Amino acid sequence: MDEETNIPVSLQKLIEELAENVHETWMEARIKEGWVWGEKRNEDKKTHPCIIPYEQLPEFEKDYDRKTAIETIKFIINAGYQINKINI
């Protein structure tokens, strides 16, 4: 992956929306597997402190999801695609 790929400022909102979607998708999968919120991550009890809405996550956790979103957008751009918002 090209570390120098510049993401247009116009896609900053998309980064946050993708990051939230990454978290929500992760959380839904965990819940389907029987995981619940817990103060500490515990594999045996299937508890995790991040099973909460994205807005309630600490910034360092949101940054993890943002990194996934940014790398996804970089991949799309480097693969030669354009991202354009359409009005629906």
Buried (B, 14 or more C-beta within 10 A) or exposed (E): EEEEBEBEEEBEEBBBEBBBBBBEEBBEEBBEEEBEEBEEEEEEEBBBBBBBEBEEBEEEBBEBBBEBBBEBBBEBBEEEEEEEEEEE
